[in-house]
Structures are given as C-alpha cells and as structure tokens.
Amino acid sequence: MGRYTIAVDGVACMVGCDRPCTVAYRAEGKACCLFGDVDAEADIDALVAFAAQYAARDDGWTRASERPAALAEKTLARIPSAPVIERERHADNTAEVVS
C-alpha cells in the first residue's frame, strides 16, 4: 500500500451512546464506514490498517472479511456515498439538475 495522509478530528457526538468511542472514516465520493465500541489503545493498529485500506479504495467499499479482525464485531454501518448533484444555472435564473 502507498503512503496516505489522513486527518483525525474529534466531534462532540456521533449518536453512538450504546457503542461508545465511535470512529468514522469518510471522504468525498466514498462510502462512510462507522465503527463503535472502539478501544483506542487496543484497536489502534487495526484502525491504522483500515485507514490504509480505506484510502486505497476508490469508493471506500470493503468486505467484512477484508477488514482487520479486531474491527469485525465493531462495524456499525457502511453508508454509501451521496451522489454529486450539479446544477446548471440559466440566464433567466432558473436551474436544472445535470447528472
């Protein structure tokens, strides 16, 4: 795998109260992957390994069997990427969706 730069940001709430210490991976044009019940110390190697997998995939999509074993029971969701919608603005100030 190549070398990737990732940013780690904290958020006040990810609505994972039943599965505290929640981690999400997201990028433009990629599926979002959400993990819960993460142990920051014990799971750090698995989190870094998954970050590399995620960065290497054009769409962020991974099978459960491909993810690090330590994250197997911690997967909460895989949310498909939202389609990019472009709007074309006309001279009369109306707009239409361009796919």
Summary of the structure (lengths in Angstrom):
residues: 99
radius of gyration: 17.1
end to end distance: 32.9
largest distance: 59.0
contacts: 209
relative contact order: 0.20
helix: 22%
strand: 20%
